[in-house]
Amino acid sequence: MIGKKKKGNRRDDTKYRAALEGKKIPILTLDNKWHKLIARLGTTTEIMRLTEKLNELLKRQGKVNNELKDIHRVKKKLMENIVASMDEIENEDPLVDKKMDESRRLIEECNLKMSRYRDENLELPREIDDVNYRLMLATMDLCYDRLRQNTKVIHEIDDWLTKTRIELKKQVLKKQDSETVNFELYSYMHDIFGSRVIEIFDMEYNPAQHRPEGKKDK
C-alpha cells in the first residue's frame, strides 16, 4: 500500500546528519533485509522516487567504472602500438607516421574521456550517499509511523482488556450471587411449604443444577 506524502512536512535533518557523522549506512537498495522491511510495511511515493534515483546512480557508477577499464585497455593498446612503431620511424614511411599520429590522437581522446569519468566518479559516491541518506530517513519515517500506529492499537486493546476483565469479574460475582439467592430461596420455600406443596406448583427451577459451590441439599 502506497502512503500519501504529507505536504509541508520537510524535516530539518541537520541534527541527524551530525549524529550520524562517521556512521556507515549500507546502500539500502542493495540490502535484502531492507527490501523485506519495505515488503512488510508497504511503501510511499517518496521511497519509490528515492529508490529509483539511487538505483540509477548505482548503475551509472557501474557503467563509469566499466568505461574507465575499457578506455584504459584501449589506451594501453595504443601505447603499445606506438612503441612497436618506433623502430619503423627511421624508414620515413608516411603510413607509419600517419598511424602514429592517429594513435596519439586517440590517446588524447582517451585521456579526455578518462578525466571526465574520473571527475564523475569522484562526484557519484557523494550523490549516492546523499540519496541513500534521504532514503534512510524516509524509511525511518515509515517505520516509526507504523510503530506509533501499532502502539496506539496496543494501548487501546490493553484498555479494552482491563475494562473487560473488570466487567467480567463483576458479572461473575453477579452470577454467583444470583445462584446463591436462588438456592437459598428454594431452600426456604422447601423448608416452609414442604416438598409436596412445591411439587404442586410444578416449578421448573432445579436447585441441584444451580447449586453454589459448597452448598448441599438439606
N, C-alpha and C positions, 0 to 999 in steps of 0.2 A: 504494500500500500504506500502510495506516494503522499508524503505530508506536504502541507502548504507552508511556504516560507513566509514568515511574518515580516511585514513591511516596517521599515524604520527600526529594525532591531539589530543593527550592525554593532558589534561589540568592540570596545576598545581593548585590544588584546595585548597591549604593551606589557601589562603585568605578567601575562602568561609567557611571553617571549623571554622576559627577564628571568622568570622562574625556571624555564626550560633551557636556559643558556647552557650549552655543553652537553645536554642530554641527547642521546642518539634516538631518533624517531625512525622506525622502519618504514620503508616505502610501502604504504598501505595496500595499494593495488597489486603488489607482489606477495602479499601476506595472505595465505589461505585462511587463517583464523579471522582476519578482518572480513573476508568475503562471507564466512559463515555467520559472523556477527550481523552483517547487513542483511543476509538472508533471513535471519531470525527476527530482526527489528523492522524490516522494510527499509525504504529509502526516502530521500527527499529530492526535490528538483536541484537544490544546491549540491548535494552529494553526487548526483548523476553528472552535473556540469563539471565539477572538480575532478571526478574520476576520469571523465573523457579527456579533459585537458592534461591531467597527469600522464595518462597512457600515451597521449600524442607526444608529450615531451620525452618520455622514455623511449618511444620508437625513434624520435628524431635523434636522440643521443646515441642509440644503437647504430643508426644509419651514418651519423657523422663519424663514429669510431671506425666503422667498416670502410667508409670513403677514405679516411686517413690511411688505413692499412693498404688499401688498393693503390692510392696515389704514391705512397712510399715505395711499393713494389715497382710501380711504373718508373718512378724517378731512379730507383736503383738500377733498373734495366737500362735506362737511357744513359746513366753514368757509365755503366759497363760498356755500352756501345761506343761512347766517346773514347774511353780508354783503349778499346780494341782498335779504333780507327786512327789512333795517334801514329802508329807505325806507317800508315798509308799516306799521311800528310806530305811526307817528303816526295812522294810521286807526283805531287801537284795535280791530282786528279780532281776536276771540278765536281764530279759526282760525290767524291768523299767530302769535299768542303761543304757542299750543299746538304749532305746527310748530317754533318756535324752541326751546321747552323740550325737545321731543323730540330736536332736533338737538344741544342741549347735553348731554343725557343720553347720546346715542350717542357724542359726542365724548369724554365722560368714560370710557365703556366702552373706546373705542379707546385712550385714554391708559393705562388699567389693563392692557389686553392688551399694548400695546407695551412697557410697563415690564416685564412678566413675560417677554416674549420676549427683550427686551434683556438681562435678567439671565441667562436661559438661554443666550443667545448668547455671553455672557462666559464661562460655565462649560464649554460644549461644546468649544471648542478645547483646553482643558486635559484634558478627558476623552479626546478624540480622540488627543492627543499621548501620553497615558499608555498607552492601549490599543495604539497604533501602536508605542510603545517596547517593550512586552511582546511584541508580535508579532515585532518585530525580534529580540529575544533568543531567542524560540522558533525562529525561522528560522535564527539563527546556531547554535543547539544542533543542529538537524537537519543543517545543512551540515557542521559540524565532526565530528559523529558519522560522517557518510558519508566525510569526508576521512580520519578515523582508520581506518575500516574498509578503505578503498581503500589507504591507506599500508601497513597490515598485509599485505594481499594482495600488494602490490608487493614488499615485503621478502621475503615467503615465496617468491614467484616468482624474485626475484633469487638467493636462497639455492639454490633448486632448479636454476636455470640454472648457477650456479657449480659446484655438485656434479656436474651433468650434463656440463659441459664437461670437468671433471677426469676423470670416469669415461669420457667419450668418448675423451679423449686416451689414457687407459690402454688402452682396448680397441683403438684404432687401432694403438698400439705393439705390443700383444699379437698383433694380426692380422699386422702386418708381420714380427714376429719368427717367428711360426709359418710364414709363407710362405717366409721366408729359410731356416729349418731344413729345411722340406720340400724346397726346391730343392737345398740342399746335400746332403741325404740321397740324393736321387735321383741327383745328380751322382756322389757317391761310389760308389753301387751300380752306376751305368753304367760308371764307370772300372774298378771292381774286377771285376765279373762280365761286362761286355760287353753290347752291345745284344741279342744273340741270346738270352742267358740271361734277361735282363729280359723279353723278349717272351714267353718260355715261361711265365712266371708271370702273363702277361696282366694286368698291373697297370692299374687304372682311372685312376690318377693321371696327369695330363698336365702335366708341368712347364712347358710353354710357356704354359699358361693361368694359371699361378700364379707366374710368374717375378717376383721382386722387381725394382724399378727399378734399372737399371744393370747387371743380370746378363745374360750372353749364353750361348747354348748352346756347349758345348765341342765 
